[in-house]
Amino acid sequence: MAITAKQVKELRDRTGVGMMDAKKALVEVDGDMDKAIDFLREKGIAKAAKKADRVAAEGLTKAVAKGNDAVIVEVNSETDFVARNDQFVELLETVALAILEQKPATVEAALTDVTVEGKDLDTYIKEKAAVIGEKISLRRFETLTKTDDQEFGTYSHQGGRISVLTLIDGNSPEFASMVSMHIGGMKPQFLNEESVPAEVYEHEKAVLTEQSLNEGKPKEIVEKMITGRLRKFFAEICLVDQKYLLDDSKTVAEVAKENNAEIKGFFRFEVGEGIEKRQDDFASEVAAQMGK
């Protein structure tokens, strides 16, 4: 199949490899992006790839803690300009507080069962969208409840494009706040090794095994190599194993212990995370309008 320049660019952006290596990998696997990444890693050309930065919607995120309850939400708009509008910011805060207080289980339930100013949330958002002049949608939310012996940590970055909500055991609000900032910057995917899904573990092990064999290592030492490389992999994706942002001589788990705390869970929302962004080819669009 024909490989496009856009595919090559995405693979290069995600793996850091050269243009010819990226194109060759895509040709080898008939354009499948995930298989191309594995192909490059198995050949020892690329390290673990970054997640695709497919930021589709604009909008904002927000984390709010009130008493023993907390919520983190993402509300989307069509443009960044509207996301910075005071009316949109007020809408985001209203939605977050309504969900926090009325505790729906899902987005669908929130839209139909949560009420604001005597209207269901779906109607309320649509009316505000009509005034603001753009489509606005509640994309997702998560809630947490704590005991009196626990603390919430919240963090916001880039004016709300990234928000974090963290729950810890122990009465250390300062640590809860600082580890939330760490999560915002270091992007852990999981809390600890035990929380990594089996399919993620098995996939990484398979790639590392093929990579080691391609390096010509004897089979009898491949297993030991894989154990070490998996440990490094977990140190990159698991919060408690990461080097602490404010003191990289310690892991997050070690800093938590120093603060008599234990991290129980976290959510990190980034606007548009994981959604395909519409890419307009301006020149083609103009040509189409001109009838060319």
Secondary structure, 3 states (H helix, E strand, C coil): CCCCHHHHHHHHHHHCCCHHHHHHHHHHCCCCHHHHHHHHHHCCCCCCCCCCCCCCCEEEEEEEEECCEEEEEEEEECCHHHHCCHHHHHHHHHHHHHHHHHCCCCHHHHHHHCEECCEEHHHHHHHHHHHHCCCCEEEEEEEEECCCCEEEEEEEEHHHCEEEEEEEECCCHHHHHHHHHHHHHHCCCECCHHHCCHHHHHHHHHHHHHHHHHCCCCHHHHHHHHHHHHHHHHHHHEHHHCEECCEEEEEHHHHHHHCCCEEEEEEEEECCCCCCCCCCCHHHHHHHHCCC
